[in-house]
Amino acid sequence: MSEEAEQVEQAVETAKRSRSTGELMALAEALIFVADEPIMARTIADVLEEDKASVEAALEALCEEYDTRESGLQVRAVAGGWQIATRTELHEDVRRFLKTRPSAKLSIAALETLAVIAYKQPVTVPEILEIRGVQSASAIKTLLEKRLIVTKGHKETVGRPMQYGTSKEFLIHFGLKDLNDLPSVEDFEDLVQ
């Protein structure tokens, strides 16, 4: 087969697979809906045999469509992937319908410990103690049980203490795309003043 014939065949194959933005939006929406956890744009592109840029454009258009029609659902970027969730401002009404209570709240100690870990990760127990000024063993145990933090190996220092960092579950639970979505420490300082 000549080089020209091969190029024509490749162009025909590409044209067969090439989908409109509307088709990509529908397919991406279906994949996000059936996924157990946030699904990455790269995974969607691989499954659909489409380029990642086209899939990302379709995902952005899908988000915009949900927002424009003021849907009860939202497509959101979270934990490095995409998921469909109820719109945040509707959570209380949905809970009332489901007759559920909000998930178990964290104690102040656990929240403080989680904040230290989120902003200083990877961090060791002695480093958390130095920042908080109190022991945090039970708070760390609770956060590990709730899978909001994970171990990140041992620090290369005397005693090789365990290091902790936030998990993917942390990002999902708090609806964060990544750790850059955390409010800056300066924002908190402005609140105190």
C-alpha distance (Angstrom), angle and dihedral (degrees) to the residues before:
residue distance angle dihedral
M1 . . .
S2 3.77 . .
E3 3.78 122.5 .
E4 3.81 90.3 -113.2
A5 3.82 91.7 53.0
E6 3.83 90.4 50.2
Q7 3.81 90.9 52.2
V8 3.80 91.2 50.1
E9 3.83 90.3 49.1
Q10 3.83 91.1 49.9
A11 3.81 90.6 48.8
V12 3.81 90.6 51.1
E13 3.83 91.0 49.4
T14 3.81 91.0 49.1
A15 3.81 91.4 48.3
K16 3.82 90.2 51.1
R17 3.78 92.0 53.5
S18 3.79 96.6 39.3
R19 3.79 108.9 106.9
S20 3.77 131.6 -169.4
T21 3.80 120.2 -106.3
G22 3.81 88.6 -107.8
E23 3.81 91.6 55.0
L24 3.80 91.2 46.8
M25 3.81 90.5 49.2
A26 3.81 91.1 52.2
L27 3.80 93.6 46.4
A28 3.82 93.3 45.5
E29 3.81 90.4 48.5
A30 3.82 90.7 51.8
L31 3.81 92.8 48.8
I32 3.80 92.7 47.2
F33 3.80 90.1 48.8
V34 3.82 94.7 53.4
A35 3.81 96.4 40.4
D36 3.81 115.9 105.5
E37 3.80 92.3 -142.9
P38 3.80 137.1 11.8
I39 3.82 108.5 -51.7
M40 3.80 121.2 -144.1
A41 3.81 122.4 -123.5
R42 3.81 88.3 -124.9
T43 3.83 90.2 57.9
I44 3.81 91.3 49.4
A45 3.82 90.2 48.8
D46 3.81 91.6 49.5
V47 3.82 93.5 48.2
L48 3.81 92.4 47.8
E49 3.82 93.5 39.4
E50 3.78 89.8 -127.1
D51 3.79 131.2 130.3
K52 3.79 115.7 -91.3
A53 3.83 94.1 -123.6
S54 3.83 91.7 58.6
V55 3.80 91.0 48.4
E56 3.82 92.2 48.3
A57 3.83 90.3 50.4
A58 3.82 89.5 50.0
L59 3.83 90.8 49.3
E60 3.79 91.8 51.6
A61 3.82 90.1 48.3
L62 3.81 89.6 49.1
C63 3.82 91.4 52.6
E64 3.78 90.1 48.7
E65 3.81 91.5 49.5
Y66 3.82 91.8 53.1
D67 3.82 90.6 48.0
T68 3.81 94.7 45.4
R69 3.78 94.3 54.0
E70 3.82 91.2 43.0
S71 3.79 91.0 -124.9
G72 3.79 122.0 -169.2
L73 3.79 85.6 -123.6
Q74 3.76 131.7 58.7
V75 3.78 134.8 -158.3
R76 3.76 107.0 -138.3
A77 3.77 139.1 177.9
V78 3.77 107.5 -121.8
A79 3.81 135.0 161.4
G80 3.80 93.2 -4.9
G81 3.81 93.9 -51.6
W82 3.79 143.4 63.1
Q83 3.80 130.7 -94.5
I84 3.79 140.5 171.6
A85 3.79 113.9 -125.1
T86 3.78 139.9 160.9
R87 3.77 112.7 -85.7
T88 3.81 109.3 -92.5
E89 3.80 95.9 -124.3
L90 3.83 90.0 57.8
H91 3.82 97.4 54.4
E92 3.81 96.2 100.9
D93 3.82 93.5 52.4
V94 3.80 91.3 46.3
R95 3.82 90.6 50.1
R96 3.79 90.2 49.8
F97 3.82 90.2 52.7
L98 3.80 92.1 47.4
K99 3.81 89.5 43.7
T100 3.77 90.7 -132.9
R101 3.72 131.2 137.0
P102 3.76 122.9 -129.5
S103 3.77 111.4 -84.8
A104 3.77 114.3 -83.9
K105 3.75 109.9 -67.4
L106 3.77 122.8 -125.5
S107 3.76 120.7 -116.8
I108 3.80 119.2 -112.4
A109 3.82 88.8 -106.4
A110 3.81 91.4 52.6
L111 3.82 91.8 47.2
E112 3.81 91.8 49.0
T113 3.80 90.8 48.1
L114 3.80 91.4 47.2
A115 3.81 90.7 50.5
V116 3.81 91.6 51.3
I117 3.81 90.8 49.1
A118 3.82 93.0 46.0
Y119 3.79 94.0 51.7
K120 3.82 100.9 35.1
Q121 3.82 103.2 34.4
P122 2.91 132.0 -175.8
V123 3.79 88.5 43.8
T124 3.81 135.3 158.4
V125 3.81 129.7 -136.5
P126 3.86 92.3 -107.2
E127 3.82 89.6 52.0
I128 3.82 90.5 50.3
L129 3.83 89.2 48.9
E130 3.80 90.0 51.3
I131 3.82 91.6 52.8
R132 3.83 99.4 39.7
G133 3.78 97.5 33.7
V134 3.82 92.8 -138.3
Q135 3.80 137.3 77.2
S136 3.78 114.7 -86.0
A137 3.81 104.5 -172.8
S138 3.82 96.5 116.0
A139 3.81 92.2 43.9
I140 3.81 90.4 51.2
K141 3.81 90.1 49.0
T142 3.84 90.4 51.9
L143 3.82 92.4 47.5
L144 3.81 91.2 49.3
E145 3.82 91.0 49.2
K146 3.82 90.4 50.9
R147 3.83 88.1 47.5
L148 3.82 91.5 -126.7
I149 3.82 90.6 126.6
V150 3.80 134.4 31.6
T151 3.77 136.1 -165.4
K152 3.78 114.2 -95.7
G153 3.80 99.7 -166.4
H154 3.78 130.9 -92.3
K155 3.80 127.0 -48.1
E156 3.79 113.1 -118.3
T157 3.79 96.0 -120.6
V158 3.79 138.5 94.9
G159 3.80 109.6 -46.8
R160 3.82 91.7 10.4
P161 3.83 95.0 -118.5
M162 3.80 119.7 -154.8
Q163 3.81 116.0 -99.5
Y164 3.80 123.8 -143.5
G165 3.78 133.9 -156.5
T166 3.78 138.0 168.3
S167 3.79 121.2 -82.0
K168 3.78 135.4 -135.3
E169 3.83 85.5 -103.2
F170 3.85 87.6 60.4
L171 3.82 90.5 56.3
I172 3.81 91.9 46.7
H173 3.83 93.7 45.3
F174 3.80 93.1 51.7
G175 3.83 95.0 36.4
L176 3.79 95.3 -118.9
K177 3.79 123.8 155.9
D178 3.81 89.4 -151.9
L179 3.82 139.1 -33.5
N180 3.81 90.7 -76.6
D181 3.83 86.5 72.4
L182 3.82 90.4 67.5
P183 3.81 112.3 108.3
S184 3.79 112.1 -101.8
V185 3.79 119.3 -104.4
E186 3.82 87.2 -119.5
D187 3.83 89.3 62.8
F188 3.82 88.8 59.3
E189 3.78 92.4 47.3
D190 3.82 89.5 54.2
L191 3.82 89.6 54.4
V192 3.80 92.5 53.8
Q193 3.79 95.1 51.0
